[in-house]
Amino acid sequence: MATPSAGANLILSNASPTKQTLSTNYFDFTSAGTAGWAQQYLPELYESEVERYGDRTVSSFLRMVGAEMPMTSDQVVWSEQGRLHLSYEAKPIVAATGIVTLGANHAVRAGQTVVVSDGTTTAKAYVSAVDATTATLKRYDKALFSTDSDFADGNVNLFVFGSEFAKGTQGMQGAVTPEFLSLTNSPIIIKDKYEVSGSDASQIGWVEITGESGQTGYLWYLKAEGDTRTRFEDYLEMAVVEGEIAAPGSGAIGAGAVGTEGLFAAIEDRGHVTAGIDGNDAAEDLSDFDEILKKLDKQGAIEENMLFLNREVSLNIDDMLAAQNSYGAGGTSYGVFSNSEDMALNLGFSGFRRGSYDFYKTDWKYLNDASTRGLVTDIRGVLVPAGTSTVYDKVLGKNIKRPFLHVRYRASEADDRKMKSWTTGSVGGAFTSDLDAMEVHYLSERCLVVQGANNFMILN
């Protein structure tokens, strides 16, 4: 038995998952002294563990905003609509000729009418001719773009608002084909294992164990197995939140890992990342939220949105909303109405409405826990649209409504891989080998589908 440092009387294990023989992994029953066990008097024992970290699990996010659905393939594919109207940003224009370069495969056609702006001056124009990469614009108000000094050669934004044709002319030449956007993600296999020897499984301890999985009693291996299961269940969510697709030539590819697109990766690739107006703090005041509203207006304009925040941003929003209360000087009444001296003061808010948008906020433990994202504070919150989106399901052959976020796991009549666990060895009721141990195995195969990621936002 390992001996603890001098002066210690009773050393409690930190229950570290590391497989090492350390003094902190044992109880010392031999230390001399009035409080040691090397004397005839029985010390006062507290049998129950102290739950000093409370509920240690961090999963719950996907259960609140998503769903889980089975699939039978190595890949999930879905399509998303493009924009309905034609617009082009930052395109070079030759002011003297009105020729604007739109790029290959543009959809502007002769006879259409457009609004053109360089950020200072806005003009209406008629499209007199087009080719594979350019369009020739004729102003309605002046002869040439060069007659207005604001339209010097440079970049312009434009969008199509209609068309105009003379009497007795041919119809519109060409057609606009909707852009097809196909997205895909693949599941990853997640595994874990717990192992205990036959001797340790039959050893009774003096500490009454408790755990998030409901395990109780005086067998320590029950706690260790329960903690392993709980940790694995957290990994099921964390893996699809943090997942990253391995880049070609990366070290992960070389090691045989291909990755999967997680929530954060999908938002960074197809959604929005904002750090507030000042570039340092997200959602510090209403002007920050007004900037968020402008981004949402340009996307799906989904009215109801959930904010999953860390403690700092959550308190900042509470203070921001409290400042809107003219009767809240000194923080005496914000958050509730008709406060009295006998009432508990509510200093928090669960939601608010700004413009045509409703925001509901909640703390996300994953962003606060010191052993997860609370250790790495580069992401301070996530905005997730509420409700469902309509997608075409290739298996069913029709459009269906699904949550913007949902997990797909591998399952068929032969094998359900949503959350598998099995026991091997010769201990604990398993008799599969001559190994004098019990091995509990865990496995899942899943991925996350982030539909309409342009409506999501990361708060940095």
VOVO-522824 format. One record per residue (C-alpha): x, z, y; residue in one letter. Coordinates in nm, 4 decimals, padded with zeros to 6 digits, always signed. Example, Ala and Ser with C-alpha at 12.3 -4.5 7.8 and 13.67 -1.06 7.14 Angstrom:
2
ROSE, +01.2300, +00.7800, -00.4500, A
ROSE, +01.3670, +00.7140, -00.1060, S
This chain:
460
ROSE, +00.0000, +00.0000, +00.0000, M
ROSE, +00.1364, -00.0925, +00.3395, A
ROSE, +00.2183, +00.1943, +00.5746, T
ROSE, +00.0879, +00.1812, +00.9323, P
ROSE, +00.2853, +00.2675, +01.2402, S
ROSE, +00.3949, +00.6279, +01.2933, A
ROSE, +00.1344, +00.8600, +01.4341, G
ROSE, -00.1614, +00.6602, +01.3066, A
ROSE, -00.4047, +00.8515, +01.0919, N
ROSE, -00.6682, +00.5971, +00.9970, L
ROSE, -00.6268, +00.2233, +01.0437, I
ROSE, -00.9370, +00.0040, +01.0381, L
ROSE, -00.9089, -00.3625, +00.9442, S
ROSE, -00.9845, -00.6200, +01.2150, N
ROSE, -01.1398, -00.8331, +00.9379, A
ROSE, -00.9111, -01.1195, +01.0257, S
ROSE, -00.9762, -01.4328, +00.8157, P
ROSE, -00.5981, -01.4814, +00.7800, T
ROSE, -00.4745, -01.4376, +00.4214, K
ROSE, -00.1795, -01.2059, +00.4954, Q
ROSE, -00.0722, -00.8630, +00.3758, T
ROSE, -00.0563, -00.6572, +00.6947, L
ROSE, -00.0766, -00.2884, +00.7703, S
ROSE, -00.3962, -00.3534, +00.9624, T
ROSE, -00.5647, -00.4762, +00.6434, N
ROSE, -00.5550, -00.1345, +00.4739, Y
ROSE, -00.6689, +00.2230, +00.5173, F
ROSE, -00.3943, +00.4879, +00.5210, D
ROSE, -00.4917, +00.7868, +00.3086, F
ROSE, -00.1468, +00.9514, +00.3128, T
ROSE, -00.0537, +01.0147, +00.6766, S
ROSE, +00.0430, +01.3731, +00.7441, A
ROSE, -00.1345, +01.5711, +01.0116, G
ROSE, -00.4555, +01.7585, +01.0634, T
ROSE, -00.6604, +01.4357, +01.0737, A
ROSE, -00.4881, +01.2689, +00.7765, G
ROSE, -00.6044, +01.2469, +00.4177, W
ROSE, -00.2901, +01.4207, +00.2845, A
ROSE, -00.4665, +01.7568, +00.3141, Q
ROSE, -00.7558, +01.9308, +00.1473, Q
ROSE, -01.0167, +01.9016, +00.4222, Y
ROSE, -01.2595, +01.6115, +00.4277, L
ROSE, -01.2654, +01.4278, +00.7619, P
ROSE, -01.5927, +01.3289, +00.9270, E
ROSE, -01.6635, +00.9722, +00.8187, L
ROSE, -01.8758, +00.7174, +01.0010, Y
ROSE, -01.9877, +00.4926, +00.7185, E
ROSE, -02.1480, +00.2167, +00.9203, S
ROSE, -01.9451, -00.0488, +01.0958, E
ROSE, -01.9688, -00.0639, +01.4729, V
ROSE, -02.1025, -00.4042, +01.5797, E
ROSE, -01.8785, -00.4229, +01.8830, R
ROSE, -01.9364, -00.7956, +01.9415, Y
ROSE, -02.3123, -00.7906, +01.8873, G
ROSE, -02.4525, -01.1086, +01.7356, D
ROSE, -02.1350, -01.3094, +01.6792, R
ROSE, -02.2983, -01.6438, +01.5992, T
ROSE, -02.2910, -01.9186, +01.8637, V
ROSE, -02.5259, -02.1745, +01.7055, S
ROSE, -02.8786, -02.2184, +01.8443, S
ROSE, -02.8372, -02.5023, +02.0947, F
ROSE, -02.9458, -02.7857, +01.8646, L
ROSE, -03.2300, -02.5792, +01.7198, R
ROSE, -03.3719, -02.5513, +02.0725, M
ROSE, -03.3437, -02.9136, +02.1827, V
ROSE, -03.3278, -03.1267, +01.8706, G
ROSE, -03.4363, -03.1856, +01.5152, A
ROSE, -03.2753, -03.2573, +01.1781, E
ROSE, -03.3629, -03.5664, +00.9766, M
ROSE, -03.2310, -03.7020, +00.6463, P
ROSE, -03.0590, -04.0386, +00.6000, M
ROSE, -02.9135, -04.2238, +00.3037, T
ROSE, -02.6410, -04.4375, +00.4659, S
ROSE, -02.2843, -04.4025, +00.5827, D
ROSE, -02.3894, -04.5043, +00.9316, Q
ROSE, -02.6824, -04.4558, +01.1672, V
ROSE, -02.7555, -04.7447, +01.4065, V
ROSE, -03.0001, -04.7492, +01.6957, W
ROSE, -03.0633, -04.9725, +01.9963, S
ROSE, -03.1345, -04.8811, +02.3560, E
ROSE, -03.2995, -05.0813, +02.6319, Q
ROSE, -03.1004, -05.2275, +02.9156, G
ROSE, -03.2198, -05.2319, +03.2746, R
ROSE, -03.5222, -05.4469, +03.3570, L
ROSE, -03.4065, -05.5818, +03.6926, H
ROSE, -03.0939, -05.7798, +03.7781, L
ROSE, -02.8325, -05.6154, +03.9987, S
ROSE, -02.4589, -05.6551, +04.0522, Y
ROSE, -02.2183, -05.4085, +04.2143, E
ROSE, -01.8953, -05.4691, +04.4060, A
ROSE, -01.8838, -05.8465, +04.3662, K
ROSE, -01.6492, -06.0532, +04.5893, P
ROSE, -01.8149, -06.2904, +04.8383, I
ROSE, -01.6665, -06.5651, +05.0536, V
ROSE, -01.8538, -06.5096, +05.3781, A
ROSE, -01.7992, -06.8581, +05.5208, A
ROSE, -01.9585, -07.0318, +05.2199, T
ROSE, -02.1866, -06.7610, +05.0822, G
ROSE, -02.0363, -06.8011, +04.7360, I
ROSE, -02.0416, -06.4722, +04.5439, V
ROSE, -01.8566, -06.4260, +04.2151, T
ROSE, -02.0855, -06.2558, +03.9643, L
ROSE, -01.8758, -06.2994, +03.6500, G
ROSE, -01.9337, -06.4726, +03.3206, A
ROSE, -02.2808, -06.4713, +03.1654, N
ROSE, -02.4576, -06.3601, +03.4816, H
ROSE, -02.8369, -06.4073, +03.4868, A
ROSE, -02.8999, -06.5098, +03.8499, V
ROSE, -03.0751, -06.8498, +03.8739, R
ROSE, -03.1224, -07.1082, +04.1464, A
ROSE, -03.4399, -07.0499, +04.3453, G
ROSE, -03.4256, -06.6711, +04.3256, Q
ROSE, -03.4117, -06.4456, +04.6300, T
ROSE, -03.1712, -06.1525, +04.6621, V
ROSE, -03.0868, -05.8560, +04.8805, V
ROSE, -02.7172, -05.8422, +04.9724, V
ROSE, -02.5317, -05.5452, +05.1245, S
ROSE, -02.1715, -05.4566, +05.1988, D
ROSE, -02.2582, -05.0925, +05.2695, G
ROSE, -02.3012, -05.1499, +05.6431, T
ROSE, -02.5107, -05.4642, +05.6815, T
ROSE, -02.7978, -05.5740, +05.4595, T
ROSE, -02.9336, -05.9280, +05.4469, A
ROSE, -03.1867, -06.1327, +05.2466, K
ROSE, -03.0653, -06.4573, +05.0946, A
ROSE, -03.1826, -06.7552, +04.8909, Y
ROSE, -02.9879, -06.8696, +04.5833, V
ROSE, -02.9321, -07.2419, +04.6389, S
ROSE, -02.7041, -07.3096, +04.3422, A
ROSE, -02.5381, -07.1337, +04.0487, V
ROSE, -02.2670, -07.2060, +03.7951, D
ROSE, -02.1189, -07.0120, +03.5049, A
ROSE, -01.9593, -06.7403, +03.7191, T
ROSE, -02.0842, -06.7752, +04.0793, T
ROSE, -02.3968, -06.8144, +04.2939, A
ROSE, -02.4288, -06.9766, +04.6368, T
ROSE, -02.6346, -06.7707, +04.8820, L
ROSE, -02.8114, -06.8928, +05.1957, K
ROSE, -02.9142, -06.6299, +05.4476, R
ROSE, -03.2711, -06.6142, +05.5738, Y
ROSE, -03.1800, -06.4755, +05.9164, D
ROSE, -02.8621, -06.6683, +06.0023, K
ROSE, -02.6780, -06.9824, +05.9053, A
ROSE, -02.3707, -06.8211, +05.7475, L
ROSE, -02.2568, -06.4811, +05.6364, F
ROSE, -01.9512, -06.5229, +05.8601, S
ROSE, -02.1687, -06.5146, +06.1728, T
ROSE, -02.1991, -06.1421, +06.1156, D
ROSE, -01.8639, -05.9673, +06.1411, S
ROSE, -01.9807, -05.7029, +05.8955, D
ROSE, -01.9881, -05.9637, +05.6195, F
ROSE, -01.6183, -06.0412, +05.6200, A
ROSE, -01.4712, -06.1548, +05.2894, D
ROSE, -01.5038, -05.8556, +05.0593, G
ROSE, -01.7233, -05.6902, +04.7985, N
ROSE, -02.1019, -05.6761, +04.8141, V
ROSE, -02.3858, -05.5302, +04.6092, N
ROSE, -02.6913, -05.7426, +04.5401, L
ROSE, -03.0135, -05.7452, +04.3419, F
ROSE, -03.2825, -06.0029, +04.2716, V
ROSE, -03.6259, -05.9350, +04.4226, F
ROSE, -03.8151, -06.2596, +04.3610, G
ROSE, -03.8000, -06.6373, +04.3943, S
ROSE, -03.9213, -06.9244, +04.6158, E
ROSE, -03.9896, -07.2905, +04.5377, F
ROSE, -04.1077, -07.5841, +04.7479, A
ROSE, -04.4257, -07.7756, +04.6727, K
ROSE, -04.4118, -08.0281, +04.3923, G
ROSE, -04.0843, -07.9088, +04.2450, T
ROSE, -03.9766, -07.8342, +03.8928, Q
ROSE, -04.0097, -07.4838, +03.7542, G
ROSE, -03.7408, -07.2216, +03.7103, M
ROSE, -03.4372, -07.3507, +03.5251, Q
ROSE, -03.2973, -07.1232, +03.2571, G
ROSE, -03.4266, -06.7931, +03.1270, A
ROSE, -03.3147, -06.4312, +03.1185, V
ROSE, -03.2507, -06.2939, +02.7707, T
ROSE, -03.2750, -05.9135, +02.7417, P
ROSE, -02.9396, -05.7505, +02.6785, E
ROSE, -02.9135, -05.5945, +02.3347, F
ROSE, -02.7301, -05.2633, +02.3233, L
ROSE, -02.6575, -05.1371, +01.9743, S
ROSE, -02.5049, -04.7930, +01.9224, L
ROSE, -02.3801, -04.6303, +01.6077, T
ROSE, -02.2448, -04.3058, +01.4696, N
ROSE, -02.1199, -04.1943, +01.1299, S
ROSE, -02.1470, -03.8574, +00.9554, P
ROSE, -01.8502, -03.6403, +00.8694, I
ROSE, -01.8143, -03.4113, +00.5694, I
ROSE, -01.7698, -03.0447, +00.6627, I
ROSE, -01.6419, -02.7977, +00.4014, K
ROSE, -01.5431, -02.4329, +00.3648, D
ROSE, -01.4806, -02.1852, +00.0823, K
ROSE, -01.4755, -01.8126, +00.0140, Y
ROSE, -01.2836, -01.6557, -00.2734, E
ROSE, -01.2685, -01.3016, -00.4136, V
ROSE, -01.0991, -01.1733, -00.7303, S
ROSE, -01.2959, -01.0016, -01.0036, G
ROSE, -01.1304, -00.6665, -00.9338, S
ROSE, -01.2124, -00.6720, -00.5640, D
ROSE, -01.5695, -00.7841, -00.6300, A
ROSE, -01.6289, -00.4737, -00.8432, S
ROSE, -01.4668, -00.2278, -00.6013, Q
ROSE, -01.6942, +00.0028, -00.4040, I
ROSE, -01.5933, +00.0905, -00.0485, G
ROSE, -01.6893, +00.3818, +00.1743, W
ROSE, -01.7890, +00.1561, +00.4666, V
ROSE, -02.1504, +00.0374, +00.4713, E
ROSE, -02.1310, -00.3265, +00.5701, I
ROSE, -02.3734, -00.5272, +00.7838, T
ROSE, -02.3740, -00.8907, +00.8839, G
ROSE, -02.5639, -01.1702, +01.0571, E
ROSE, -02.6698, -01.3094, +00.7188, S
ROSE, -02.8518, -00.9856, +00.6296, G
ROSE, -02.5922, -00.8505, +00.3858, Q
ROSE, -02.5836, -00.4718, +00.3413, T
ROSE, -02.4241, -00.2302, +00.0966, G
ROSE, -02.0826, -00.0940, +00.0051, Y
ROSE, -01.9242, -00.4039, -00.1488, L
ROSE, -01.6820, -00.5509, +00.1031, W
ROSE, -01.6845, -00.8955, -00.0565, Y
ROSE, -02.0523, -00.9275, +00.0368, L
ROSE, -01.9564, -00.8981, +00.4016, K
ROSE, -01.6675, -01.1410, +00.3690, A
ROSE, -01.8844, -01.3979, +00.1929, E
ROSE, -02.1636, -01.3517, +00.4471, G
ROSE, -01.9231, -01.3925, +00.7383, D
ROSE, -01.7849, -01.7100, +00.5817, T
ROSE, -02.1350, -01.8521, +00.5468, R
ROSE, -02.2284, -01.7583, +00.9040, T
ROSE, -01.9067, -01.9086, +01.0375, R
ROSE, -01.9743, -02.2288, +00.8429, F
ROSE, -02.3273, -02.2495, +00.9839, E
ROSE, -02.1750, -02.2266, +01.3316, D
ROSE, -01.9342, -02.5061, +01.2400, Y
ROSE, -02.2307, -02.7285, +01.1506, L
ROSE, -02.3350, -02.7217, +01.5160, E
ROSE, -01.9918, -02.7011, +01.6757, M
ROSE, -01.8653, -03.0012, +01.4787, A
ROSE, -02.1346, -03.2334, +01.6156, V
ROSE, -02.1086, -03.0918, +01.9685, V
ROSE, -01.7299, -03.1264, +01.9893, E
ROSE, -01.6870, -03.4270, +01.7566, G
ROSE, -01.4549, -03.7098, +01.8622, E
ROSE, -01.4115, -04.0551, +01.7107, I
ROSE, -01.0499, -04.1059, +01.6049, A
ROSE, -00.8816, -04.3791, +01.8117, A
ROSE, -00.7018, -04.6648, +01.6332, P
ROSE, -00.3402, -04.5688, +01.5689, G
ROSE, -00.4058, -04.1996, +01.6336, S
ROSE, -00.2571, -03.9236, +01.4245, G
ROSE, -00.6021, -03.8323, +01.2917, A
ROSE, -00.6517, -04.1858, +01.1576, I
ROSE, -00.3135, -04.1646, +00.9901, G
ROSE, -00.4158, -03.8381, +00.8244, A
ROSE, -00.7402, -03.9870, +00.6907, G
ROSE, -00.9847, -03.8448, +00.9480, A
ROSE, -01.2173, -04.0890, +01.1256, V
ROSE, -01.4199, -03.8456, +01.3360, G
ROSE, -01.7732, -03.8645, +01.4709, T
ROSE, -01.9170, -03.8939, +01.8212, E
ROSE, -02.0235, -03.5488, +01.9375, G
ROSE, -02.2413, -03.4440, +02.2294, L
ROSE, -01.9612, -03.4019, +02.4839, F
ROSE, -01.7952, -03.7311, +02.3841, A
ROSE, -02.1255, -03.9207, +02.4125, A
ROSE, -02.1951, -03.7819, +02.7611, I
ROSE, -01.8423, -03.8525, +02.8816, E
ROSE, -01.8683, -04.2093, +02.7501, D
ROSE, -02.2269, -04.3056, +02.8434, R
ROSE, -02.3554, -04.0226, +03.0621, G
ROSE, -02.2481, -03.8355, +03.3741, H
ROSE, -01.9824, -03.5787, +03.4518, V
ROSE, -02.0192, -03.3962, +03.7824, T
ROSE, -01.8232, -03.1204, +03.9518, A
ROSE, -02.0467, -03.0675, +04.2542, G
ROSE, -02.0085, -03.2076, +04.6037, I
ROSE, -01.6885, -03.0214, +04.6826, D
ROSE, -01.5320, -03.1310, +04.3549, G
ROSE, -01.4651, -02.7742, +04.2439, N
ROSE, -01.7881, -02.5988, +04.1524, D
ROSE, -02.0974, -02.7389, +03.9842, A
ROSE, -02.4447, -02.6505, +04.1103, A
ROSE, -02.3318, -02.4125, +04.3855, E
ROSE, -02.6111, -02.4979, +04.6293, D
ROSE, -02.9145, -02.7220, +04.6766, L
ROSE, -02.7008, -03.0046, +04.8141, S
ROSE, -02.5253, -03.0159, +04.4757, D
ROSE, -02.8596, -03.0446, +04.3007, F
ROSE, -02.9654, -03.3148, +04.5432, D
ROSE, -02.6645, -03.5157, +04.4284, E
ROSE, -02.7718, -03.4568, +04.0680, I
ROSE, -03.1220, -03.5777, +04.1544, L
ROSE, -02.9794, -03.8982, +04.2999, K
ROSE, -02.7987, -03.9660, +03.9724, K
ROSE, -03.1154, -03.8974, +03.7722, L
ROSE, -03.3162, -04.1279, +03.9993, D
ROSE, -03.0865, -04.4152, +03.9063, K
ROSE, -03.1393, -04.3499, +03.5351, Q
ROSE, -03.4534, -04.2623, +03.3404, G
ROSE, -03.5905, -04.0232, +03.6049, A
ROSE, -03.7041, -03.7810, +03.3332, I
ROSE, -03.8891, -03.5035, +03.5135, E
ROSE, -03.8167, -03.2068, +03.2866, E
ROSE, -03.4569, -03.1083, +03.2131, N
ROSE, -03.2848, -02.8157, +03.0447, M
ROSE, -02.9697, -02.6582, +03.1871, L
ROSE, -02.7445, -02.4864, +02.9306, F
ROSE, -02.4929, -02.2919, +03.1376, L
ROSE, -02.2083, -02.0468, +03.1214, N
ROSE, -02.2402, -01.7144, +03.2975, R
ROSE, -02.0676, -01.8200, +03.6202, E
ROSE, -02.2849, -02.1220, +03.6913, V
ROSE, -02.6005, -01.9376, +03.5849, S
ROSE, -02.5317, -01.6639, +03.8400, L
ROSE, -02.4453, -01.9211, +04.1061, N
ROSE, -02.7865, -02.0823, +04.0573, I
ROSE, -02.9569, -01.7411, +04.0775, D
ROSE, -02.7789, -01.6738, +04.4082, D
ROSE, -02.8618, -02.0240, +04.5330, M
ROSE, -03.2335, -01.9763, +04.4622, L
ROSE, -03.2338, -01.6229, +04.6010, A
ROSE, -03.0952, -01.7545, +04.9287, A
ROSE, -03.4101, -01.9659, +04.9688, Q
ROSE, -03.6236, -01.6493, +04.9925, N
ROSE, -03.6561, -01.5494, +05.3578, S
ROSE, -03.7583, -01.1987, +05.2469, Y
ROSE, -03.4580, -01.1532, +05.0245, G
ROSE, -03.2062, -01.0174, +05.2747, A
ROSE, -02.9698, -00.7861, +05.0953, G
ROSE, -03.0974, -00.9042, +04.7561, G
ROSE, -03.3952, -00.6663, +04.7518, T
ROSE, -03.6741, -00.8967, +04.6448, S
ROSE, -03.5488, -01.2242, +04.5093, Y
ROSE, -03.6720, -01.3229, +04.1690, G
ROSE, -03.9996, -01.1304, +04.1752, V
ROSE, -04.3021, -01.0822, +04.3979, F
ROSE, -04.4504, -00.7536, +04.5256, S
ROSE, -04.1526, -00.5396, +04.4309, N
ROSE, -04.1959, -00.1668, +04.4467, S
ROSE, -03.9408, +00.1135, +04.4215, E
ROSE, -04.0605, +00.1884, +04.0688, D
ROSE, -04.0148, -00.1651, +03.9388, M
ROSE, -03.7062, -00.3004, +03.7684, A
ROSE, -03.5570, -00.5547, +04.0043, L
ROSE, -03.5407, -00.9038, +03.8543, N
ROSE, -03.2383, -01.0830, +03.9983, L
ROSE, -03.2563, -01.3891, +03.7760, G
ROSE, -03.4487, -01.7134, +03.7588, F
ROSE, -03.5524, -01.9113, +03.4527, S
ROSE, -03.6356, -02.2353, +03.6314, G
ROSE, -03.7182, -02.4129, +03.9537, F
ROSE, -03.8536, -02.7424, +04.0860, R
ROSE, -03.6634, -02.9672, +04.3264, R
ROSE, -03.8096, -03.2971, +04.4397, G
ROSE, -04.0026, -03.4361, +04.1425, S
ROSE, -03.7790, -03.2665, +03.8839, Y
ROSE, -03.8234, -02.9426, +03.6918, D
ROSE, -03.5118, -02.7580, +03.5777, F
ROSE, -03.5217, -02.4812, +03.3163, Y
ROSE, -03.2005, -02.2887, +03.2724, K
ROSE, -03.0686, -02.0711, +02.9970, T
ROSE, -02.7328, -01.9200, +02.9071, D
ROSE, -02.5450, -02.1026, +02.6318, W
ROSE, -02.3492, -01.8458, +02.4321, K
ROSE, -02.1130, -02.1163, +02.3093, Y
ROSE, -01.9844, -02.1589, +02.6670, L
ROSE, -01.9417, -01.7835, +02.7149, N
ROSE, -01.7982, -01.6624, +02.3838, D
ROSE, -01.4291, -01.5785, +02.4167, A
ROSE, -01.3537, -01.7312, +02.0782, S
ROSE, -01.5174, -02.0690, +02.1541, T
ROSE, -01.5703, -02.2557, +02.4846, R
ROSE, -01.5360, -01.9306, +02.6780, G
ROSE, -01.1674, -01.9609, +02.5948, L
ROSE, -01.1514, -02.3177, +02.7325, V
ROSE, -01.3509, -02.3277, +03.0565, T
ROSE, -01.3382, -02.6971, +03.1455, D
ROSE, -01.7104, -02.7435, +03.0636, I
ROSE, -01.9393, -02.5031, +03.2477, R
ROSE, -02.2795, -02.6435, +03.1665, G
ROSE, -02.4813, -02.9304, +03.0227, V
ROSE, -02.8000, -03.0924, +03.1517, L
ROSE, -03.0233, -03.2189, +02.8687, V
ROSE, -03.3490, -03.4119, +02.9202, P
ROSE, -03.6548, -03.2576, +02.7592, A
ROSE, -03.9034, -03.4520, +02.5502, G
ROSE, -03.8618, -03.7551, +02.3259, T
ROSE, -03.7507, -04.1169, +02.3439, S
ROSE, -03.8940, -04.4228, +02.1700, T
ROSE, -03.6589, -04.6059, +01.9337, V
ROSE, -03.6929, -04.8715, +01.6657, Y
ROSE, -03.6382, -04.7352, +01.3159, D
ROSE, -03.4999, -05.0064, +01.0868, K
ROSE, -03.6042, -04.8182, +00.7744, V
ROSE, -03.9667, -04.7693, +00.8798, L
ROSE, -03.9809, -05.1034, +01.0590, G
ROSE, -04.1563, -04.9691, +01.3679, K
ROSE, -04.1043, -04.7798, +01.6926, N
ROSE, -04.1105, -04.4019, +01.6615, I
ROSE, -04.0621, -04.1102, +01.8985, K
ROSE, -03.7654, -03.8821, +01.8408, R
ROSE, -03.5901, -03.6101, +02.0431, P
ROSE, -03.3074, -03.7348, +02.2629, F
ROSE, -03.0796, -03.5165, +02.0510, L
ROSE, -03.1180, -03.4984, +01.6741, H
ROSE, -02.8963, -03.4431, +01.3725, V
ROSE, -02.8900, -03.6835, +01.0783, R
ROSE, -02.7709, -03.5459, +00.7455, Y
ROSE, -02.7112, -03.7216, +00.4134, R
ROSE, -02.9837, -03.6668, +00.1567, A
ROSE, -03.1493, -03.8512, -00.1290, S
ROSE, -03.3444, -03.7667, -00.4431, E
ROSE, -03.0136, -03.7152, -00.6225, A
ROSE, -02.8339, -03.4946, -00.3691, D
ROSE, -02.9289, -03.3096, -00.0511, D
ROSE, -02.6185, -03.2565, +00.1639, R
ROSE, -02.7860, -03.0837, +00.4573, K
ROSE, -02.6329, -02.7496, +00.3586, M
ROSE, -02.4958, -02.7155, +00.0043, K
ROSE, -02.3451, -02.4032, -00.1482, S
ROSE, -02.2421, -02.3312, -00.5069, W
ROSE, -02.0380, -02.0740, -00.6989, T
ROSE, -01.7552, -02.1358, -00.9440, T
ROSE, -01.5238, -01.9093, -01.1476, G
ROSE, -01.6106, -01.6252, -01.3872, S
ROSE, -01.7231, -01.3529, -01.1455, V
ROSE, -02.0574, -01.2805, -00.9805, G
ROSE, -02.2727, -01.4574, -01.2364, G
ROSE, -02.0752, -01.7819, -01.2375, A
ROSE, -01.9153, -01.8827, -01.5680, F
ROSE, -01.7679, -02.2245, -01.4960, T
ROSE, -01.3993, -02.1572, -01.5660, S
ROSE, -01.1542, -01.8903, -01.6857, D
ROSE, -01.0540, -01.8072, -01.3265, L
ROSE, -01.0870, -01.4322, -01.2721, D
ROSE, -01.2411, -01.4849, -00.9311, A
ROSE, -01.5549, -01.6010, -00.7588, M
ROSE, -01.5318, -01.9077, -00.5364, E
ROSE, -01.8238, -01.9880, -00.3080, V
ROSE, -01.8146, -02.3442, -00.1748, H
ROSE, -01.9989, -02.4833, +00.1290, Y
ROSE, -02.0516, -02.8484, +00.2211, L
ROSE, -02.2534, -03.0554, +00.4646, S
ROSE, -02.2447, -03.4188, +00.5753, E
ROSE, -02.3960, -03.4887, +00.9157, R
ROSE, -02.3683, -03.6481, +01.2582, C
ROSE, -02.5415, -03.6214, +01.5947, L
ROSE, -02.7481, -03.8966, +01.7540, V
ROSE, -02.7445, -03.8868, +02.1356, V
ROSE, -03.0120, -04.1281, +02.2581, Q
ROSE, -03.0320, -04.2147, +02.6253, G
ROSE, -02.7010, -04.0467, +02.7057, A
ROSE, -02.7289, -04.1861, +03.0589, N
ROSE, -02.9825, -03.9072, +03.1235, N
ROSE, -02.7390, -03.6314, +03.0197, F
ROSE, -02.4841, -03.4608, +03.2421, M
ROSE, -02.1837, -03.2349, +03.1956, I
ROSE, -02.1224, -02.9773, +03.4697, L
ROSE, -01.7500, -02.9143, +03.5138, N
